Amino acid sequence: MQLDNNITHSRQVVNAQAHQVGCCGDSLGRAGRPRSTDPKRALYQGLAKQLNDDLGLSPDDVMVVIQFTASEDWSFGGGRMFELASLPGASW
């Protein structure tokens, strides 16, 4: 399978998704602020290297998506929207 940058993925391709859920950040409920390009690049490279070193997975088979979402964009079950204020000890 070929998706981008002339990289051909094997059947062992891994898709890692990192979600940053809001907790005590800005008015949109996001935690902290999105990272700049350099830390993201370091994450992608470090994750690909670690998976290659530990599991022998080709770095070309490591796909990463970072998504920033507010807490109300999540439901962890029961048809209930996740609300940060409902967490024990929540003070935000």
Secondary structure, 3 states (H helix, E strand, C coil): CECCCCCECCCCCEEEEEEEECCCCCCCCCCCCCCCHHHHHHHHHHHHHHHHHHHCCCHHHEEEEEEEECHHHCCCCCCCCCCHHHCCCCCC
